[in-house]
Amino acid sequence: MAMNLFKTKKEPAKGSSIPRVTKLPDHELVIWMDNLIMQLGASYDVWRDHDELPSEVDKALEALNEVWAELKVRHGGRPNSR
């Protein structure tokens, strides 16, 4: 029997660790996700094209990851499964 060295155990999905995110109703969470995606793009453009510090990109990524984690837990990673 061959041993699969690269197979990892599937961990249970975890939602956001931020109470404000976990308390949002689904429709507001989706709106937040849309806005954060746009904010990430804008922050990235300012960093890339105007030599700004990457801290705004970091903040946008962290917020986006929190909202995405919560959406995945609520909807199983499927869009529009309400």
FIKOL-628689 format. One record per residue: z negated, x negated, y negated of N, C-alpha, C in turn; residue in one letter; residue number from 1. Coordinates in Angstrom, 3 decimals. Example, Ala and Ser with C-alpha at 12.3 -4.5 7.8 and 13.67 -1.06 7.14 Angstrom:
2
{{-7.800; -13.190; 5.690}; {-7.800; -12.300; 4.500}; {-7.800; -13.200; 3.300}; "A"; 1},
{{-7.080; -12.850; 2.250}; {-7.140; -13.670; 1.060}; {-7.870; -12.900; -0.030}; "S"; 2},
end
This chain:
82
{{0.000; -0.842; 1.171}; {0.000; 0.000; 0.000}; {0.000; -0.893; -1.242}; "M"; 1},
{{0.958; -0.672; -2.133}; {1.063; -1.475; -3.349}; {0.074; -0.968; -4.392}; "A"; 2},
{{-0.474; -1.926; -5.109}; {-1.440; -1.574; -6.146}; {-0.716; -1.477; -7.489}; "M"; 3},
{{-0.908; -0.385; -8.162}; {-0.261; -0.188; -9.462}; {-1.194; -0.714; -10.552}; "N"; 4},
{{-0.889; -1.890; -11.076}; {-1.741; -2.527; -12.072}; {-1.631; -1.896; -13.452}; "L"; 5},
{{-0.547; -1.206; -13.709}; {-0.320; -0.702; -15.055}; {-0.651; 0.775; -15.221}; "F"; 6},
{{-1.027; 1.422; -14.157}; {-1.372; 2.830; -14.236}; {-2.775; 2.966; -14.816}; "K"; 7},
{{-2.890; 3.786; -15.834}; {-4.198; 4.007; -16.439}; {-4.674; 5.409; -16.111}; "T"; 8},
{{-5.966; 5.563; -16.085}; {-6.529; 6.885; -15.850}; {-6.298; 7.745; -17.078}; "K"; 9},
{{-5.943; 8.971; -16.825}; {-5.706; 9.887; -17.931}; {-7.051; 10.392; -18.449}; "K"; 10},
{{-7.309; 10.081; -19.706}; {-8.552; 10.520; -20.319}; {-8.363; 11.907; -20.898}; "E"; 11},
{{-9.444; 12.690; -20.919}; {-9.317; 14.014; -21.534}; {-8.977; 13.884; -23.014}; "P"; 12},
{{-8.156; 14.793; -23.481}; {-7.743; 14.758; -24.886}; {-8.943; 15.008; -25.788}; "A"; 13},
{{-9.018; 14.243; -26.851}; {-10.086; 14.396; -27.821}; {-9.483; 14.851; -29.132}; "K"; 14},
{{-10.136; 15.795; -29.754}; {-9.682; 16.259; -31.053}; {-10.187; 15.337; -32.145}; "G"; 15},
{{-10.108; 15.810; -33.334}; {-10.542; 15.041; -34.491}; {-12.057; 14.866; -34.480}; "S"; 16},
{{-12.498; 13.771; -35.048}; {-13.938; 13.519; -35.188}; {-14.428; 13.921; -36.577}; "S"; 17},
{{-13.533; 14.471; -37.378}; {-13.866; 14.865; -38.746}; {-14.103; 16.376; -38.779}; "I"; 18},
{{-15.336; 16.800; -39.113}; {-15.654; 18.231; -39.106}; {-14.716; 19.084; -39.952}; "P"; 19},
{{-14.293; 18.578; -41.087}; {-13.399; 19.346; -41.959}; {-12.095; 19.689; -41.240}; "R"; 20},
{{-11.606; 18.755; -40.433}; {-10.365; 18.983; -39.692}; {-10.605; 19.978; -38.560}; "V"; 21},
{{-11.693; 19.848; -37.850}; {-11.959; 20.727; -36.703}; {-12.218; 22.165; -37.125}; "T"; 22},
{{-12.655; 22.369; -38.363}; {-12.961; 23.719; -38.840}; {-11.752; 24.451; -39.416}; "K"; 23},
{{-10.660; 23.745; -39.648}; {-9.478; 24.384; -40.230}; {-8.840; 25.361; -39.243}; "L"; 24},
{{-8.428; 26.524; -39.732}; {-7.662; 27.426; -38.867}; {-6.309; 26.801; -38.532}; "P"; 25},
{{-5.717; 27.253; -37.452}; {-4.455; 26.673; -36.975}; {-3.367; 26.616; -38.038}; "D"; 26},
{{-3.151; 27.716; -38.745}; {-2.051; 27.732; -39.709}; {-2.272; 26.729; -40.842}; "H"; 27},
{{-3.516; 26.516; -41.261}; {-3.788; 25.518; -42.304}; {-3.651; 24.103; -41.758}; "E"; 28},
{{-4.009; 23.916; -40.501}; {-3.873; 22.596; -39.881}; {-2.410; 22.186; -39.811}; "L"; 29},
{{-1.546; 23.123; -39.492}; {-0.104; 22.837; -39.433}; {0.418; 22.492; -40.828}; "V"; 30},
{{-0.022; 23.232; -41.839}; {0.392; 22.940; -43.220}; {-0.089; 21.547; -43.628}; "I"; 31},
{{-1.332; 21.223; -43.274}; {-1.874; 19.895; -43.573}; {-1.034; 18.814; -42.911}; "W"; 32},
{{-0.639; 19.044; -41.655}; {0.173; 18.068; -40.925}; {1.494; 17.841; -41.653}; "M"; 33},
{{2.127; 18.933; -42.069}; {3.394; 18.813; -42.814}; {3.204; 17.978; -44.079}; "D"; 34},
{{2.162; 18.277; -44.827}; {1.896; 17.557; -46.078}; {1.569; 16.088; -45.836}; "N"; 35},
{{0.828; 15.800; -44.782}; {0.464; 14.415; -44.489}; {1.681; 13.581; -44.076}; "L"; 36},
{{2.614; 14.212; -43.384}; {3.844; 13.496; -43.017}; {4.608; 13.100; -44.277}; "I"; 37},
{{4.692; 14.018; -45.227}; {5.365; 13.712; -46.494}; {4.606; 12.643; -47.274}; "M"; 38},
{{3.279; 12.739; -47.274}; {2.462; 11.754; -47.983}; {2.621; 10.369; -47.372}; "Q"; 39},
{{2.686; 10.298; -46.059}; {2.884; 9.016; -45.395}; {4.208; 8.393; -45.829}; "L"; 40},
{{5.258; 9.188; -45.848}; {6.564; 8.669; -46.279}; {6.535; 8.159; -47.703}; "G"; 41},
{{5.886; 8.923; -48.588}; {5.806; 8.504; -49.994}; {4.978; 7.229; -50.135}; "A"; 42},
{{3.859; 7.162; -49.438}; {3.002; 5.969; -49.504}; {3.729; 4.742; -48.978}; "S"; 43},
{{4.475; 4.933; -47.895}; {5.226; 3.828; -47.315}; {6.297; 3.332; -48.288}; "Y"; 44},
{{7.006; 4.261; -48.915}; {8.034; 3.871; -49.877}; {7.452; 3.078; -51.045}; "D"; 45},
{{6.308; 3.521; -51.567}; {5.666; 2.815; -52.688}; {5.245; 1.412; -52.247}; "V"; 46},
{{4.714; 1.307; -51.042}; {4.307; -0.008; -50.536}; {5.528; -0.919; -50.370}; "W"; 47},
{{6.578; -0.382; -49.760}; {7.756; -1.199; -49.463}; {8.552; -1.549; -50.708}; "R"; 48},
{{8.759; -0.596; -51.585}; {9.666; -0.807; -52.707}; {8.992; -1.268; -53.991}; "D"; 49},
{{7.679; -1.104; -54.096}; {7.004; -1.423; -55.360}; {5.842; -2.401; -55.192}; "H"; 50},
{{5.787; -3.063; -54.057}; {4.785; -4.095; -53.784}; {3.350; -3.636; -53.997}; "D"; 51},
{{3.064; -2.385; -53.649}; {1.692; -1.894; -53.733}; {0.915; -2.352; -52.498}; "E"; 52},
{{-0.393; -2.286; -52.573}; {-1.235; -2.630; -51.428}; {-1.053; -1.596; -50.315}; "L"; 53},
{{-1.244; -1.993; -49.087}; {-1.010; -1.069; -47.968}; {-2.145; -0.058; -47.742}; "P"; 54},
{{-3.159; -0.053; -48.576}; {-4.316; 0.817; -48.329}; {-3.949; 2.306; -48.336}; "S"; 55},
{{-3.007; 2.713; -49.180}; {-2.609; 4.128; -49.200}; {-1.865; 4.504; -47.919}; "E"; 56},
{{-1.082; 3.584; -47.388}; {-0.406; 3.823; -46.112}; {-1.447; 3.941; -45.005}; "V"; 57},
{{-2.452; 3.057; -45.028}; {-3.527; 3.121; -44.042}; {-4.245; 4.466; -44.082}; "D"; 58},
{{-4.572; 4.933; -45.276}; {-5.268; 6.214; -45.428}; {-4.415; 7.365; -44.905}; "K"; 59},
{{-3.131; 7.345; -45.242}; {-2.237; 8.412; -44.788}; {-2.117; 8.410; -43.268}; "A"; 60},
{{-2.028; 7.227; -42.669}; {-1.941; 7.129; -41.211}; {-3.215; 7.630; -40.532}; "L"; 61},
{{-4.358; 7.258; -41.077}; {-5.630; 7.696; -40.497}; {-5.770; 9.215; -40.557}; "E"; 62},
{{-5.436; 9.799; -41.703}; {-5.523; 11.252; -41.846}; {-4.541; 11.946; -40.907}; "A"; 63},
{{-3.335; 11.425; -40.846}; {-2.319; 11.999; -39.970}; {-2.763; 11.946; -38.508}; "L"; 64},
{{-3.339; 10.837; -38.086}; {-3.818; 10.710; -36.710}; {-4.925; 11.707; -36.393}; "N"; 65},
{{-5.827; 11.946; -37.330}; {-6.907; 12.905; -37.114}; {-6.369; 14.322; -36.941}; "E"; 66},
{{-5.456; 14.717; -37.819}; {-4.892; 16.062; -37.737}; {-4.053; 16.201; -36.466}; "V"; 67},
{{-3.300; 15.186; -36.118}; {-2.478; 15.221; -34.915}; {-3.355; 15.339; -33.666}; "W"; 68},
{{-4.451; 14.599; -33.619}; {-5.363; 14.682; -32.474}; {-5.883; 16.104; -32.299}; "A"; 69},
{{-6.231; 16.742; -33.397}; {-6.737; 18.114; -33.334}; {-5.642; 19.091; -32.894}; "E"; 70},
{{-4.442; 18.929; -33.410}; {-3.341; 19.801; -32.999}; {-3.031; 19.650; -31.515}; "L"; 71},
{{-3.052; 18.417; -31.010}; {-2.781; 18.200; -29.587}; {-3.810; 18.897; -28.712}; "K"; 72},
{{-5.081; 18.834; -29.107}; {-6.131; 19.474; -28.320}; {-5.962; 20.989; -28.340}; "V"; 73},
{{-5.673; 21.529; -29.494}; {-5.548; 22.985; -29.626}; {-4.303; 23.539; -28.957}; "R"; 74},
{{-3.223; 22.800; -28.991}; {-1.948; 23.329; -28.515}; {-1.362; 22.552; -27.340}; "H"; 75},
{{-2.110; 21.675; -26.753}; {-1.632; 20.940; -25.596}; {-0.399; 20.102; -25.845}; "G"; 76},
{{-0.191; 19.680; -27.103}; {0.965; 18.862; -27.420}; {2.267; 19.625; -27.502}; "G"; 77},
{{2.155; 20.960; -27.458}; {3.364; 21.785; -27.520}; {3.475; 22.440; -28.881}; "R"; 78},
{{4.657; 22.413; -29.465}; {4.825; 23.066; -30.764}; {4.801; 24.587; -30.620}; "P"; 79},
{{4.262; 25.232; -31.609}; {4.271; 26.693; -31.717}; {3.625; 27.422; -30.549}; "N"; 80},
{{2.697; 26.789; -29.842}; {2.002; 27.493; -28.762}; {0.732; 28.097; -29.331}; "S"; 81},
{{0.889; 29.254; -29.906}; {-0.254; 29.911; -30.569}; {-0.771; 31.038; -29.751}; "R"; 82},
end
